[in-house]
Amino acid sequence: MSPESRSLDRSSPPPPFSTAGSLEGARYRLRLVGELDLAAMPTAHAGLAGAFDAPWETLLVDLAELSFTDSSGVRFVLEARARCATAGRGFAVRRGPADVHRVFELTGLHRALPFED
């Protein structure tokens, strides 16, 4: 098999979705890695719940390591923002790769959410 045909081979499943959280000063960074879709929601919500166990002022949902998202991912980001608002904490989103950010552009949320580069 040539290197070109291997790169087009989609028969192997993508790596599993994961989250990682870290306290960085007054911010809690929730890294989302892989494909943020409906199947990833239990893991994503567990990561978000864990974030609220730490003392921080602002939650940064980091989309930089996502390879894909759909409406489930958009809903997750909106739920995270609502949860922060209810708790009286700040909220920010680190922009993902172009294909991921495009989903937020299509919904118009790129103007409504506090995106950072």
Steps between C-alpha positions, in 0.01 A plus 500: 500500500640840404535781759233697314243220520578438869425865581160458332422176683215579736438142610673541834300676769610844622677518835261525795382840617660625821511799729775637719464774756758725659490797732701787350493787745141625528395298192405139460593368155282212378676345199277305263692255279372300202146494362239690703174339391204327662708195596746727684240674716532279811876559509464871424241548775714309749791732418281804549365368832857444620587859415247626752683318778791746467521864617523725193352823365480422126448179307689473171351231275792418270394373157850518345552122501164401357495329162120522463188637659132510414187643660566290812828682550337838449236409757772390744676838469170682558425283804846574641438874453160475672645304790772764548241779491287321761806458723607864456824401325660623180507307174720498189559269202833433330441482127528157336638408158328654197257209446394510865465879509297489180215331691484800734511738201211319329287541813603863553639414843848618404365850566319413825763293680822641649751329268876532551781395268 
